[in-house]
């Protein structure tokens, strides 16, 4: 009876390892798992982008091979060239990785040392073993196709991994921009629906002058609009890639033909706005553009926190008059019956602070680049992607589970506005600060609203006061002298007629 081996033996310069016979990963991946005991893998978008980069390299190599055959048809070229049949299966395997296939064979954790060598080698091993299977061979038969000699041909971790990261970030920032766009228009709809609904404005958590929900939510819309425009421009920040630069950007050991062609091939394949860096060494050693890119994410997190924190405060028991109502999403307490908590704002605030923390990490690790290379690309990339994913989730749940279910109580708000001492500010242009203060003082001492205060003070005609305090007048942007004169003449003429 024949017993099949469950393991194959792979060797490297350090020694041997047993690998499951049918595994698409190999010894380099196993060593990474042993060395970096953290179970979360890199984001699938980064993995897929690695497949894109590899496919572009193999495609460029085919062009290189064709150019050699055309220029030197009868000469023996002093290179150990990969054959077309091997290139074809490598391209097929690379495309499958680019589609997200075989991701279950990607076992290297997101956080690892070595500037991403383990990321690169896990993908190389997957591509190699998939290609071997396509040729009718078994995984691990590297005498036919080798992870280093073939899958990694004319590449280095230091140009492939950062290039793939930029592809992934450009794709993800498009998704983030779309989520911001949807949230923007949910906020805009709310602003339009309650354009003239009065509310008390607040400064320093104290009642200020009257405003409206339309003005408040329009301001949120404008902030989100700026975020969206930032994200539309974000690919420009990271579009330059160092593919072809090899180990430290000098392109040592890489054919000039491929240095000049690989990025163009990748751009045409992916249709993404990328280009070859003018200085490949700069693109390899300096990651300041990633810090700049993440700064845009941090700014959006700031705006999200401001928006949801305002809504949480206005709907809280601390305010007490319940002028704005947030949707009830889940039971709020395991001991207090009927309690509903502002869980969506709390989630979004948690996301925002996680992004702030990631920003500190990204900045500090970008600054840890040492001479010709930054060894911390895996952690930097992982945290940038994490920030984007969290912000997409925050936008989506804010729109769907908060903004689209918000309601207000206009009657309560209007009553609060006219009972607030701050309404007296609207009278300053007509009667001055001191007389307006008499209204405020009486309202504070007696608890009356401004109309009741006017009945006692009799400083203004009732009709004139009511006109000035109409919502459309309170919400005007500034006033003009002619408006004041027209209103004065109107009331004077009205008195004469009487």
C-alpha positions in Angstrom: 0.0 0.0 0.0 1.5 3.3 -1.1 1.4 6.1 1.5 1.4 9.6 0.2 3.7 12.2 1.8 1.8 14.9 3.6 4.8 17.2 3.4 7.4 18.3 1.0 10.9 19.5 2.0 12.0 23.0 1.0 15.5 24.4 1.7 17.0 27.8 1.9 20.4 29.2 3.0 19.4 28.7 6.6 18.2 25.1 6.5 15.1 23.0 5.7 11.4 23.1 6.4 8.5 20.7 6.0 5.7 22.3 3.9 2.3 20.7 3.4 2.5 18.9 0.0 -0.2 20.9 -1.7 0.5 24.3 -0.1 1.0 27.2 -2.5 3.2 29.0 0.0 6.7 27.9 0.8 9.6 28.1 3.2 10.0 31.9 3.1 6.3 32.3 4.2 6.6 29.7 6.9 9.7 31.4 8.4 7.8 34.7 8.4 4.9 33.2 10.3 7.3 31.8 12.9 9.1 35.1 13.2 6.1 37.4 13.3 3.4 35.9 15.4 0.5 38.1 14.5 -2.5 36.5 12.7 -3.9 39.4 10.6 -2.8 39.3 6.9 -2.3 42.3 4.7 -5.4 43.8 3.2 -6.6 41.9 0.1 -6.3 45.1 -2.0 -2.6 45.2 -1.3 -2.4 41.5 -2.2 -4.3 42.0 -5.4 -2.1 45.0 -6.3 1.0 42.7 -5.8 -0.5 40.5 -8.5 -0.9 43.4 -10.8 2.7 44.5 -10.4 4.0 41.0 -10.9 1.9 40.6 -14.0 3.2 43.9 -15.4 6.8 42.8 -14.8 6.3 39.5 -16.6 4.6 41.2 -19.5 7.4 43.7 -19.7 9.8 40.8 -19.7 8.1 39.3 -22.7 8.6 42.6 -24.6 12.2 42.6 -23.5 12.6 39.0 -24.8 11.0 39.9 -28.1 13.3 43.0 -28.5 16.3 40.7 -27.9 15.2 38.2 -30.5 14.6 41.0 -33.0 17.9 42.8 -32.4 20.1 39.7 -31.9 18.4 37.0 -34.0 21.5 34.9 -34.6 23.6 35.8 -31.5 23.9 34.1 -28.2 22.9 36.6 -25.6 24.9 36.4 -22.3 21.7 36.1 -20.2 19.9 33.1 -18.7 16.5 34.1 -20.2 13.2 32.8 -19.0 11.3 30.9 -21.8 8.0 32.1 -23.2 6.1 29.1 -22.0 7.2 29.9 -18.4 6.4 33.6 -18.8 2.9 32.7 -20.0 2.0 30.6 -16.9 3.6 33.3 -14.7 1.4 35.9 -16.3 -1.7 33.6 -15.8 -0.8 33.1 -12.2 -0.1 36.8 -11.6 -3.5 37.7 -13.0 -5.2 35.2 -10.7 -3.5 36.9 -7.7 -4.6 40.3 -9.1 -8.2 38.9 -9.1 -7.8 38.0 -5.4 -7.6 34.2 -6.0 -5.4 32.1 -3.7 -5.6 34.7 -0.9 -6.1 31.9 1.6 -2.5 30.8 0.8 -1.2 34.3 1.8 -0.2 33.5 5.4 2.4 36.3 6.2 1.0 38.6 8.9 0.5 42.3 8.2 3.1 43.4 10.7 6.5 42.0 9.8 10.2 42.9 9.6 12.4 43.1 6.6 10.8 46.0 4.7 8.2 43.6 3.2 10.5 40.9 2.0 8.1 38.3 3.4 5.1 40.0 1.7 7.0 39.7 -1.6 8.1 36.2 -1.1 4.7 34.8 -0.1 3.3 36.2 -3.3 6.3 34.9 -5.3 5.7 31.4 -3.8 2.0 31.5 -4.6 2.6 32.6 -8.2 5.3 30.0 -8.7 3.3 27.1 -7.4 0.2 28.1 -9.3 2.3 28.4 -12.4 3.8 24.9 -11.7 0.3 23.4 -11.4 -0.6 25.0 -14.7 2.4 23.2 -16.3 1.4 19.9 -14.8 4.0 20.0 -12.1 3.7 19.8 -8.3 4.1 22.7 -5.8 7.6 23.0 -4.7 9.2 21.6 -7.9 11.3 24.8 -8.2 13.8 23.3 -10.7 11.1 24.1 -13.3 10.0 27.5 -12.0 11.8 29.2 -9.1 10.3 31.9 -6.7 13.5 33.9 -6.8 14.9 33.3 -10.3 11.6 33.5 -12.2 8.7 34.9 -10.1 11.0 37.7 -8.7 12.8 38.3 -11.9 14.3 41.9 -12.2 12.4 42.9 -9.0 13.2 43.8 -5.5 10.9 43.9 -2.5 11.9 47.5 -2.2 10.3 48.5 -5.5 7.5 45.9 -5.8 5.9 46.2 -2.4 5.7 50.1 -2.3 4.4 50.2 -5.8 1.7 47.7 -5.0 0.8 49.7 -1.9 0.3 52.8 -4.0 -2.0 51.0 -6.4 -4.1 49.7 -3.4 -4.3 53.1 -1.9 -5.4 54.8 -5.1 -8.2 52.2 -5.5 -9.3 52.5 -1.9 -9.3 56.3 -1.8 -11.8 56.1 -4.7 -14.0 54.0 -2.5 -13.6 56.5 0.4 -14.4 59.4 -1.9 -17.6 57.7 -3.0 -18.6 57.1 0.7 -18.0 60.8 1.5 -20.1 61.8 -1.6 -23.1 59.7 -0.4 -22.8 61.2 3.2 -22.5 64.7 1.8 -25.8 64.5 0.0 -27.6 62.9 2.9 -26.4 65.9 5.0 -27.4 68.3 2.2 -30.9 66.8 2.0 -31.3 67.3 5.8 -30.1 70.9 5.5 -32.6 71.6 2.7 -35.5 69.9 4.6 -34.9 72.1 7.6 -33.6 75.2 5.9 -35.7 77.7 8.0 -36.2 75.6 11.1 -34.9 77.8 13.9 -32.6 76.6 16.6 -30.4 78.3 19.2 -26.8 78.7 18.1 -24.2 77.8 20.7 -20.7 79.1 21.3 -18.5 77.7 24.1 -21.5 75.5 25.1 -23.5 78.6 25.9 -26.6 79.9 24.1 -25.6 82.4 21.4 -27.6 83.9 18.6 -30.5 82.2 16.7 -29.6 80.1 13.7 -31.2 77.2 11.8 -30.6 73.5 11.3 -30.2 74.3 7.6 -27.2 76.6 8.3 -25.6 74.1 10.7 -26.0 71.1 8.3 -25.0 73.2 5.3 -21.7 73.9 7.2 -21.2 70.2 7.7 -21.9 69.7 4.0 -19.2 72.2 3.1 -16.6 70.5 5.4 -17.4 67.1 3.8 -17.2 68.8 0.3 -13.6 69.9 1.1 -12.8 66.3 2.2 -14.1 65.0 -1.1 -12.1 67.4 -3.1 -9.0 66.4 -1.1 -9.6 62.8 -1.9 -10.2 63.5 -5.6 -6.7 65.0 -5.7 -5.1 62.4 -3.4 -3.8 60.0 -6.1 -1.6 62.9 -7.4 0.3 62.8 -4.1 1.3 59.1 -4.4 1.2 58.5 -8.2 5.0 58.3 -8.7 6.3 54.7 -8.2 9.8 53.4 -7.9 9.2 50.2 -9.9 12.4 49.2 -11.7 14.6 50.8 -9.1 15.4 47.5 -7.5 17.1 47.4 -4.1 17.9 51.1 -3.4 16.6 52.8 -6.5 19.8 52.5 -8.6 18.2 49.8 -10.8 21.3 47.7 -10.5 20.9 44.4 -12.3 17.8 45.5 -14.1 17.7 45.9 -17.9 17.3 49.5 -18.9 14.5 48.4 -21.3 12.5 47.2 -18.4 13.3 50.1 -16.1 11.7 52.3 -18.7 8.8 50.0 -19.6 7.5 48.3 -16.5 5.6 51.3 -15.0 4.1 52.2 -18.4 2.9 48.6 -18.8 1.5 48.6 -15.2 -0.3 51.9 -15.9 -1.9 50.6 -19.1 -2.9 47.3 -17.4 -4.6 49.0 -14.4 -5.7 52.3 -15.9 -4.6 54.0 -12.7 -2.9 57.4 -12.7 0.6 56.3 -11.9 3.9 57.2 -13.4 7.6 56.3 -12.9 9.3 58.5 -10.3 11.8 61.0 -11.7 14.3 59.9 -9.1 14.0 56.2 -8.3 16.3 56.5 -5.3 14.2 59.2 -3.8 11.1 57.1 -4.4 12.8 54.2 -2.5 14.3 56.0 0.5 11.7 58.7 1.2 8.1 58.0 2.2 7.0 61.5 3.1 4.3 61.4 0.5 2.6 58.6 2.5 2.6 60.8 5.6 1.1 63.6 3.5 -1.5 61.2 2.1 -2.5 60.0 5.6 -2.8 63.6 6.7 -5.8 63.9 4.4 -7.4 60.9 6.1 -6.8 62.5 9.5 -8.5 65.8 8.4 -11.6 63.8 7.3 -11.6 62.1 10.7 -11.6 65.5 12.3 -14.6 66.6 10.3 -16.5 63.4 11.0 -15.8 63.6 14.8 -17.0 67.2 14.8 -20.3 66.4 13.0 -21.3 63.3 15.1 -20.1 64.9 18.4 -22.4 67.9 17.7 -25.3 65.7 17.0 -24.7 63.5 20.0 -24.5 66.6 22.3 -27.7 68.2 20.8 -29.6 65.0 21.3 -28.3 64.3 24.8 -30.1 64.4 28.1 -27.6 67.0 29.2 -29.3 69.5 26.8 -32.6 68.2 27.9 -35.1 69.8 25.5 -34.7 67.0 22.8 -34.9 69.3 19.9 -33.0 66.8 17.7 -33.7 63.0 17.9 -31.2 60.4 16.8 -32.4 57.0 15.6 -32.7 54.2 18.2 -30.2 51.6 16.9 -29.9 49.1 19.8 -30.7 48.6 23.4 -28.5 50.8 25.4 -28.0 49.1 28.7 -28.1 45.6 30.2 -29.5 47.0 33.5 -31.3 50.2 32.7 -34.6 49.4 30.8 -35.4 51.6 27.8 -32.0 53.3 27.7 -30.9 54.2 24.1 -27.3 55.3 23.6 -25.8 57.3 20.8 -23.9 54.3 19.5 -23.3 55.6 16.0 -21.5 58.8 17.1 -19.6 56.8 19.6 -18.4 54.4 16.9 -17.4 57.2 14.6 -15.5 59.0 17.4 -13.7 55.8 18.1 -12.8 55.5 14.4 -11.6 59.1 14.3 -9.3 58.6 17.3 -8.0 55.4 15.8 -7.1 57.4 12.6 -5.3 60.0 14.8 -3.3 57.2 16.4 -2.5 55.8 13.0 -1.4 59.2 11.8 1.2 59.4 14.6 2.5 55.9 13.7 2.6 56.7 10.0 4.5 59.9 10.6 6.9 58.5 13.0 7.7 55.4 10.9 8.0 57.4 7.7 10.7 59.4 9.7 12.4 56.1 10.6 13.6 55.6 7.0 17.4 54.9 7.3 19.7 56.2 4.5 18.6 54.4 1.3 15.4 52.5 2.5 12.5 52.6 4.9 12.2 49.2 6.5 8.7 49.9 7.9 6.7 49.9 4.8 4.5 47.0 6.0 3.4 48.7 9.2 3.0 52.1 7.4 0.9 50.6 4.6 -1.1 48.4 6.9 -2.1 51.4 9.0 -3.0 53.7 6.1 -5.2 51.0 4.6 -6.7 50.4 8.1 -7.6 54.2 8.3 -9.2 54.2 4.9 -11.3 51.1 5.7 -12.4 52.5 9.1 -13.4 55.9 7.5 -15.4 54.2 4.8 -17.3 52.3 7.5 -17.7 55.4 9.5 -19.1 57.4 6.5 -21.5 54.6 5.6 -23.0 54.1 9.1 -23.2 57.8 9.8 -25.2 58.2 6.6 -27.4 55.1 6.9 -27.9 54.9 10.6 -27.7 58.5 11.8 -28.3 61.2 9.3 -31.0 59.5 7.3 -33.0 58.8 10.5 -32.5 62.2 12.2 -35.6 64.2 13.1 -36.2 67.5 14.9 -39.0 69.1 16.9 -39.5 72.5 15.2 -42.1 73.8 17.7 -39.8 73.0 20.6 -36.9 74.7 19.0 -38.8 77.8 18.0 -40.1 78.2 21.5 -36.6 77.7 22.9 -35.2 80.4 20.5 -37.8 83.0 21.6 -37.3 82.1 25.2 -33.5 82.3 25.0 -31.9 85.6 26.3 -29.6 85.4 23.3 -32.5 86.4 21.0 -32.1 90.0 22.3 -29.0 90.2 20.1 -31.2 90.5 17.1 -32.5 93.9 18.4 -29.0 95.5 18.6 -29.2 97.2 15.2 -32.6 98.8 16.1 -32.3 99.8 19.7 -28.6 99.3 20.7 -26.8 97.1 23.1 -28.0 98.7 26.3 -31.7 98.6 25.6 -31.4 95.1 24.2 -29.8 94.1 27.5 -33.0 95.2 29.3 -34.8 92.4 27.4 -32.2 89.9 28.3 -32.2 90.9 31.9 -36.0 90.7 32.2 -36.1 87.3 30.5 -33.4 86.0 32.8 -35.2 87.3 36.0 -38.7 86.3 35.1 -38.4 83.3 32.7 -40.5 85.0 30.1 -40.0 85.0 26.3 -39.0 88.0 24.3 -42.5 88.9 23.3 -43.7 88.8 26.9 -40.7 90.9 27.9 -41.7 93.5 25.2 -45.2 93.8 26.6 -43.7 94.9 29.9 -40.8 97.0 28.6 -42.8 98.5 25.6 -39.6 99.6 23.9 -40.7 98.3 20.4 -44.1 98.2 18.7 -45.4 94.6 18.9 -45.8 94.4 15.1 -42.2 95.7 14.5 -40.8 93.2 17.0 -42.7 90.3 15.4 -41.4 91.4 12.0 -37.8 91.6 13.1 -38.0 88.2 14.8 -39.5 86.3 11.8 -37.4 83.2 11.0 -36.5 84.6 7.5 -35.2 87.8 9.0 -33.3 86.2 11.8 -31.6 84.0 9.2 -30.5 86.7 6.8 -26.9 87.2 6.2 -26.3 90.6 7.8 -28.6 93.7 7.3 -28.6 96.8 5.2 -29.3 100.4 6.1 -32.1 100.6 3.6 -33.8 97.6 5.2 -33.8 99.4 8.6 -35.0 102.7 7.0 -37.8 100.9 5.1 -39.0 99.1 8.2 -38.9 102.3 10.2 -40.9 104.3 7.6 -43.4 101.4 7.4 -44.2 101.5 11.1 -44.2 105.4 11.2 -46.6 105.5 8.3 -48.7 102.9 9.9 -49.0 105.0 13.1 -50.0 108.1 11.1 -52.7 106.2 9.3 -54.1 105.0 12.6 
